[in-house]
């Protein structure tokens, strides 16, 4: 899995939660670094903030889907504290995200989405 958020504390917290569940997780605070890691690491799941400098999570999702197509993998999960309205969720879907969560999200909800992704492959 890959976690992307411009807040290093958020990246670290999400990585710790996911690692405690047994997942191999990498994290970045830069969208450009995240895109390089997606190419090299080929994660099953990408969890990305939307509001980031230089490149948004929506941009990441569009690039991933343009490169890899709309296949089931990687599962793309948006997690945001700023973009919480219905129109924002529609933009997430249009960008290629599979899910749109609002910060702070319940870790159990995130784990449930990730667990369900195992059965989609």
PLY file of the C-alpha trace (Angstrom):
ply
format ascii 1.0
element vertex 121
property float x
property float y
property float z
element edge 120
property int vertex1
property int vertex2
end_header
0.00 0.00 0.00
0.95 3.60 -0.42
-0.14 6.55 1.74
0.19 10.09 0.36
-0.45 13.23 2.41
1.40 16.53 2.65
1.20 16.23 6.46
3.99 13.85 7.56
2.17 13.10 10.84
-0.87 11.88 8.91
1.32 9.70 6.70
3.02 8.19 9.75
-0.25 7.60 11.62
-1.94 5.89 8.68
1.15 3.77 8.03
1.23 2.63 11.66
-2.48 1.72 11.59
-2.06 -0.29 8.38
1.17 -1.96 9.47
-0.51 -3.05 12.71
-2.96 -4.92 10.45
-0.05 -6.65 8.69
0.15 -4.60 5.51
3.34 -3.61 3.67
3.00 0.17 3.53
5.07 3.00 2.15
4.36 6.68 2.56
5.17 10.03 0.99
4.43 13.67 1.65
4.92 14.56 -2.02
2.61 13.70 -4.90
5.54 13.45 -7.33
7.37 10.99 -5.06
4.13 9.03 -4.74
3.76 8.72 -8.52
7.33 7.40 -8.80
6.65 4.91 -6.02
3.44 3.73 -7.70
5.46 2.89 -10.82
8.22 1.12 -8.86
6.31 -0.45 -5.95
3.05 -1.28 -7.78
0.80 -1.05 -4.69
-2.57 -2.76 -4.42
-4.02 0.27 -2.59
-3.23 4.00 -2.71
-4.63 6.21 0.05
-4.25 9.87 -0.85
-5.10 13.25 0.58
-6.68 15.59 -1.96
-5.48 19.05 -0.86
-1.74 19.00 -1.44
0.62 21.59 -2.90
1.70 21.41 -6.56
-0.43 18.35 -7.36
-3.75 17.33 -5.81
-4.91 13.85 -4.98
-7.34 14.23 -7.87
-4.35 14.76 -10.15
-2.69 11.62 -8.77
-5.82 9.56 -9.38
-6.19 10.87 -12.94
-2.54 10.03 -13.72
-2.81 6.55 -12.23
-5.98 5.78 -14.15
-4.58 7.28 -17.38
-1.48 5.11 -17.04
-2.99 1.91 -15.67
-6.55 2.18 -16.90
-9.71 1.75 -14.89
-8.91 -1.76 -13.71
-9.56 -2.75 -10.11
-5.96 -2.28 -9.08
-4.77 -0.19 -7.45
-7.72 0.60 -5.28
-7.70 4.39 -4.87
-9.00 5.87 -1.62
-9.27 9.65 -1.16
-9.04 10.91 2.41
-9.63 14.61 2.96
-10.48 17.18 5.58
-11.15 20.01 3.16
-13.17 18.55 0.28
-16.19 17.08 2.02
-19.21 18.21 -0.01
-21.19 16.06 -2.41
-19.65 17.80 -5.43
-16.18 17.01 -4.08
-17.09 13.33 -3.84
-18.29 13.43 -7.45
-14.95 14.98 -8.48
-13.16 12.17 -6.65
-15.14 9.56 -8.56
-14.58 11.36 -11.87
-10.84 11.52 -11.13
-10.67 7.78 -10.62
-10.95 7.33 -6.86
-12.92 4.30 -5.74
-13.77 5.77 -2.32
-13.86 9.20 -0.67
-13.38 9.39 3.12
-13.52 12.46 5.34
-10.86 13.22 7.96
-10.74 12.24 10.65
-11.87 8.85 9.45
-12.52 5.87 11.64
-9.57 3.50 11.20
-12.03 0.58 11.19
-13.75 2.05 8.12
-10.43 2.38 6.31
-9.40 -1.17 7.23
-12.78 -2.48 6.04
-12.30 -0.88 2.61
-8.79 -2.30 2.34
-9.95 -5.75 3.47
-12.77 -5.76 0.93
-10.25 -4.86 -1.78
-8.57 -8.24 -1.27
-11.67 -9.93 -2.63
-11.87 -7.74 -5.71
-8.65 -9.06 -7.25
0 1
1 2
2 3
3 4
4 5
5 6
6 7
7 8
8 9
9 10
10 11
11 12
12 13
13 14
14 15
15 16
16 17
17 18
18 19
19 20
20 21
21 22
22 23
23 24
24 25
25 26
26 27
27 28
28 29
29 30
30 31
31 32
32 33
33 34
34 35
35 36
36 37
37 38
38 39
39 40
40 41
41 42
42 43
43 44
44 45
45 46
46 47
47 48
48 49
49 50
50 51
51 52
52 53
53 54
54 55
55 56
56 57
57 58
58 59
59 60
60 61
61 62
62 63
63 64
64 65
65 66
66 67
67 68
68 69
69 70
70 71
71 72
72 73
73 74
74 75
75 76
76 77
77 78
78 79
79 80
80 81
81 82
82 83
83 84
84 85
85 86
86 87
87 88
88 89
89 90
90 91
91 92
92 93
93 94
94 95
95 96
96 97
97 98
98 99
99 100
100 101
101 102
102 103
103 104
104 105
105 106
106 107
107 108
108 109
109 110
110 111
111 112
112 113
113 114
114 115
115 116
116 117
117 118
118 119
119 120
